[in-house]
Amino acid sequence: MFAHAERCANRVIGCIGVYSLLEPAGFLPNGPGGIARSDFSCGESNRLARHAFSLIFRREADDARLSMSIHRYVLCLALGGVAAVAHAATTVNVIPLPAQVSVAGEGFTVTAQTPIVVDAGDADARHAADYLASLTAKTRQLPLQVSTAPVRGPAIVLKRDPQAPVQGEEGYALDVDAQGIHVVAKGEAGLFYGAVTAWQLLTATPGQGDARIPAAHIRDEPRFAWRGFMLDSVRHFQTTDEVRTLIDQMAQHKLNVLHWHLTDDQGWRIEIKRYPELTRIGAWRTPPDAGKNGEPARYGGFYTQDEIRAMVAYAAERHITVVPEIDMPGHAQAAVASYPELGVTGQRPPVSVDWGVNPYLYNVDDATVQFLHNVLDEVMTLFPSTYIHVGGDEAVKDQWQASAAVQARMHALGIKNEDALQSWFIGQMGQYLNAHGRRLIGWDEILEGGLPASATVMSWRGTEGAIKAARLDHDVVLSPAPQLYLDQMQSDRADETTGRLPPMSLESIYRFEPVPKALDATQAKHVLGVQANMWTEHMPTLRHIEHAVFPRMDALAEAAWTPVARRQWPDFLQRLPAQLARYRTQDIGYADSAFAVSIDVDRNAALASGHASVTLFNQAKHGQLHYSTDGSEPGASSPLYVKPFAVTLPTTVKAIALDEAGTALAAARERVLDANALRTRTTGELSNCAGSDFYLRVQPTPDATSMAPSYAINVFDNCRMYGKARLDGIGAIRVDTARLPRNYQLAHDAKLVVSHPATTPNGELVIRMDSCKGKTLATLPLPAGGSNTFTLEGALTRQKGVHDLCLVFTSPITGPIYGIGAATLLPAVQTSP
């Protein structure tokens, strides 16, 4: 039967005629979530079979389209689906996917009586065993005991063996058979990662207690040595427990470098005993509107040296190296606020409350170089990592250029320009670190003007820095923006929280290839690995961070660990639901953006006709989409979405994506379809005005502790577009508005900010037709004060047809930015209550 099914599935895959038969009969879903002819493949056969059978059983028996030919193809699809499932069973439900996997033999059931056995006296094996037992008890409520007694009967065995059939200290072999689970590795890291894989196998299916593990034979080791995650603790501060939560997740994803960003313009987070003002002053800032609207009177915090030692040890127990970042020569405002003599101007600035590129630099005299050497001395005592990160990015040279003392120093050193001065400055740090057995790593700006021979480059401005550095025989870590910047939003859905656009989807991170094609084989050896960065300007709480990081950390982990030939996006999606379940058991607030169902209609057609054609889809194009229109919560028994369906207004459509087991991949989403909702654009549905693609979603205050509301803004142009507005019969507009702090430093880009002069004392919201230079339809004055959230409403000059509306705020660019929560067009006869 399976042989026939496989032949049949191959016939389906290879025969476009099948598509041609099924599509006209209505068996194939279409629309944004459907399947194009070019995408028709084995990966879809199982889902299409379910769609087809669902339709068969719903249709009348005399439907002429259900010919015997189509029945035969549908059966072929179903059998092909069985074959696909059988093929999927040759892998394991583990992320990242191991380098080699085979399945043969009998599986094993782990019960509370199954011991975890290690050699007596092997402390590292005992550590891995204790870790496995702890995770299993926490996530499956399955208590396992660790034993050093000789193996007698079925067991989970963890053993270090110099003859283990793997290469490297991080490799491991894992075998599941009727006698248990056997993990061997040459090194302690490999044994630890084998234990992590064993835990994933134990939690591959939902439930508590005993776990049945299929037979599996794994030979595994990582593709890259540097598998990194950067956490910015400066812009927003995390407690030690919160950092440990992220370290725990890194370990479960087999990531091994925590790049910890500890100093910047907005705060100094590491205790330096020789210089106490760095934390007494530099660790705290006074936010905009301090003490109002929920904003704290001051914001900040720092990690004591004892806390850092404990954190480094905690990470080391999970085979994670912590690499600290001490920013220089730019991003120095918190240090200069603490010790003004370190700066160029001699003035004491405040610790910055502004995001972006601030102007403050360290000066370049001997005393400042010595200060930084002294700081590095204490940093090196706390962090045993080979690498120390010195930043080097976004050092705006204006203060150096304007300083007579700095220019004299350049002349004395024979340095011709400020880029070369930065190179000299970084060189002083590199030499000092080399003398202490450490290595310097910095952002790719350290290439400008030359860099020390031993320096490693972290490429963030795309991949060009990595290419250039590797060609110069420098080691590199790929960490490009925006591809691996986790402060980029996961989607452009209206219900997303804070972050930047364009979105970096789960799939885009999964498909990132760390080795640039421009490098030859020799140069490619300089690629140490890959890292994703969690900048926290707009991530004030751990929940914000979790939403931004997970499940994209899974995609990063597989890009960093798994051989490129083994990485398959559809297979990854099949393995992901088990990981989402692990998140839920550990209270990790992951984002479901990739699977959340979008409910799409043509607004204007619906307004004109009173009916709507509804299209459902999700970003990942994965899962079975079910929906309801009767107010009930959608589930597996609800109608299965196959193609767009018609509804009569008003109605509410709810939809959900389910995996093959019927488990929700995302929370159900709903959309109200009535005249008022169709005439409303929420903040995420308004687009940028022409001229700038800069886009942020921010909250009402910089340090908000809730996930909502958020507002889409462009710091370069306080203007939003309401696209394709149907204006027939419209007589007014209502705009829910928020007054937001303009806490952004733009350096040389400040000249790009568009000014819209006001005609009233506090400015106004002006609505123009077709473009931002078009006919003015309304002018709504802004209030002088009061609440930071308010509603503007006023009459619109009557128009006909469909037009874009430009909603532009006229107010000084030194004042607040205004965000729109929602804009609603009102019929001429409708007034507010």
C-alpha positions, 0 to 999 in steps of 0.5 A, a space after each residue: 500500500 505504501 509503495 502504491 501511495 508513494 508512486 501515486 504521490 509522485 504522480 501527483 507531484 509530477 502531473 500538473 494535470 491534477 491541479 487542472 482537474 482539482 482547481 476548476 472543481 473547487 478543490 484547491 483553496 485560492 486567494 492569498 492563502 491558497 496554492 498557486 500552480 507553481 507551489 503545488 507539491 508533495 508538501 501540500 498533498 495531505 492538506 489538499 486531500 482533506 480539503 477535497 474530502 471535506 467538499 466531497 462529503 458536503 456536496 450533493 451526490 449528483 454533483 457532475 463535477 465529482 467524476 470518477 476521475 476526480 475521485 481517483 485523484 483525490 484518493 491518490 492525494 490522500 494516499 500521497 498524504 499518508 506517504 508524506 506523513 510516513 516520510 515526515 516520521 523519518 525526522 524527529 520533532 527537535 529544533 534545531 534539526 540535528 545534522 543526521 537522523 535515521 529512524 529504525 527499530 523499536 521505540 521506548 516509553 519513559 516512565 517515572 521509574 526510568 533512571 537517568 544513569 551517569 558514570 560515578 564521579 563524572 560531574 559534567 555528566 551529572 550536571 547534564 543529567 540533573 538539567 534533563 531531570 529538572 526540565 522534564 519535571 517542569 515541563 512534563 511533570 515527569 519526575 526522573 531520578 539520576 543514578 550512578 549505579 550500573 545500568 540494569 535494564 531500560 534507562 536514559 544513559 548520558 556518557 562521555 566517551 572519547 570514541 563517540 562517533 562525532 566530531 568536536 566538543 559540541 557534538 553528540 550521538 543519541 540513540 533511542 531503542 527498546 532499551 532506552 535513550 543513550 547519549 554519548 559525547 566527547 565533551 561536556 557541551 556535547 553531552 549537555 546538548 544531547 540532554 537538551 535533545 532528549 528533553 525535546 523528544 520527551 516533550 515532542 507530543 503534548 501531555 504529562 507523565 509517561 512519554 513514548 519516544 519513537 526509535 531514532 538515531 542521531 549524529 549531531 554537531 553545530 554548523 557554526 561555533 558562534 550562535 549568538 543572541 544579543 540583549 540590550 539591557 541599556 535602553 530598557 533594564 531587565 532584572 536578573 531573573 528576566 535575564 536568566 529566563 532568556 538564558 534558559 531559552 538560549 540553552 534550550 535552543 543550543 545557542 551559546 553566546 549571550 552578547 550583553 549590551 551594558 553601556 550606552 547613551 541611555 544608561 550605564 548598567 555595570 558596576 565599576 568599583 573604581 568609578 562609582 559615579 558611572 552607576 550612581 549617576 549614569 545608571 539613571 535617567 529622567 524620562 519625558 513627562 516623568 511622573 505623569 501618565 504612568 511614566 516613572 519619575 526616574 528610570 534605570 538600574 544596574 547590575 552589581 559585580 556579584 550579580 554579574 558573576 552569578 549571571 556569568 556562572 549561570 550561563 556557563 552552566 548552560 554552556 553559554 559564554 557571556 560577551 560584554 559590550 562596553 560602547 566606545 568611542 560613541 554612545 558615551 553620553 551616560 559615561 560623560 554624564 557621570 564624569 564630564 572630563 571624559 567628554 569632548 566639550 567639558 560640559 555635563 549632559 544628562 543621561 539621554 532619554 532619546 533613542 537614536 544616534 546621540 552626539 557624545 563621544 569620549 575624548 582621546 587624551 591619555 587620561 580617558 584612554 587610561 580610564 577605559 583601560 581601567 574599566 576593561 580591567 574590571 570587565 575582564 575580571 567579571 567576564 572570562 570570555 575570549 572576546 570583549 565587545 567595544 561597540 565602535 558604531 554610530 560615532 558621529 565625529 562632530 564633537 571631535 571635528 569641533 574640538 581644538 584639543 582633539 585636533 591637536 591630538 590628531 596632529 601630534 599622532 600624525 592622524 589625518 582624519 577622524 575615521 583614522 582617529 577612531 581606528 587609533 582609539 579602537 587600536 588602543 583598546 585592542 592592544 590592551 585586550 591582546 596584552 591580557 589574553 583577550 580579543 576585541 570584537 566590534 561593529 563593522 564601523 571599526 573597519 573604517 580607517 583600519 583595525 587591529 590584526 586580531 580584531 573580529 568584526 560583527 557585521 550589522 550594516 548588511 553583510 558588506 562589513 563581513 565580506 570586507 573583513 573576511 577578505 582582509 583575513 578578519 573573523 566575522 559574525 553575521 548580525 545584519 540589520 534588518 534581517 536579524 534585528 529582533 526589534 523589527 516587527 514580526 508582521 505588519 498586522 494591525 494587532 502587532 505591538 511595538 517595533 520597526 517596519 519592515 517586518 522580519 518574518 519567521 520565514 525570513 529569519 529561517 531562510 537567512 544564510 550566514 555565509 555570504 555568496 561573495 566569499 570564496 571557500 577560504 574567506 568563508 572560513 572566517 565566518 564564526 557564525 550568526 547572531 540576532 540582536 534584541 535592541 530594546 528602545 521599544 521593548 520596555 518589558 520582558 513580555 515585549 522582548 518575548 513577543 519579539 524574540 519567540 518563535 524567531 529564536 527557533 528560526 535563528 537556532 536552526 540557521 546557526 546549527 543545522 547544515 544548510 542542506 537539511 534546512 527545509 521551511 515546510 519541515 520546520 513548520 511541522 516541528 514548530 507546534 511542539 516548540 510552541 507547546 513548550 513555550 506555553 508550559 514555561 510561560 514564554 509570551 511568544 508571538 503567534 504572528 506567523 499563524 494568526 489568520 488575516 480576514 481580508 475584504 474589499 472595504 469599498 465593495 462591501 460598503 457599496 453592496 452590503 455584502 463582502 467576499 472574505 479571504 482568509 490567510 496567514 503569513 506562514 501559509 500554514 495550518 488548516 483555517 477554520 472560521 465562524 460567522 455566527 458568533 461562535 468560537 472557531 475550531 476543528 468542527 467549524 467550516 474549513 476555509 477552502 476559498 473566499 466566501 460571501 457574507 452579508 453585512 453586518 456580521 463578525 467573522 472569526 478565524 483560527 489556524 489549526 495544526 494537523 492534530 487540531 491544536 491552535 497555532 495562534 489565537 483566534 482572530 475576529 473582524 467586525 464587518 459593518 459600515 462603521 468598522 469598514 470606514 475605520 483605519 486603525 494605526 497599523 492600517 494607515 501608511 506612511 506619506 510619500 517621501 520616507 519609509 521610516 516606520 515605528 510602532 511606539 507606545 504612549 510613553 517610552 517606558 510603558 509596561 503594557 503591550 497596548 496601545 501602540 501608535 504607528 509614527 514616522 519621526 521624519 514626517 508627522 503624517 499618515 495616509 488613509 488609503 482608498 477612502 470611499 467619500 460618497 455620503 461622508 460628511 465628517 471624520 473622527 480621529 483618536 489621537 495621542 500626543 507622544 514625546 519626540 525623544 529621538 536623536 537623529 544626528 545628521 539625518 535631522 535635516 530630513 525631518 519635514 516641517 509642517 508650519 501651524 496656523 493655530 497656536 498649538 497646531 492642527 490636524 489637516 486632512 487633504 485629498 489625494 496627496 499631502 499637497 491636495 485640496 484641504 477637506 478639514 482642519 482640526 485644531 490640536 488641544 493645548 494640554 490636558 490628557 495625552 489621548 484625545 479625539 478630534 472630530 470635524 466636518 469634511 468638505 463633501 466629495 464623491 468617489 474614492 480618494 486617498 486622504 493625507 492626515 498631516 499634523 502641523 506643529 513645531 518639530 521641536 514639540 511632540 509627535 502625534 500618533 493616530 489610534 484610529 481614523 473613522 469616516 462618518 456619514 453626513 447624517 451621523 454625529 457623535 453622541 
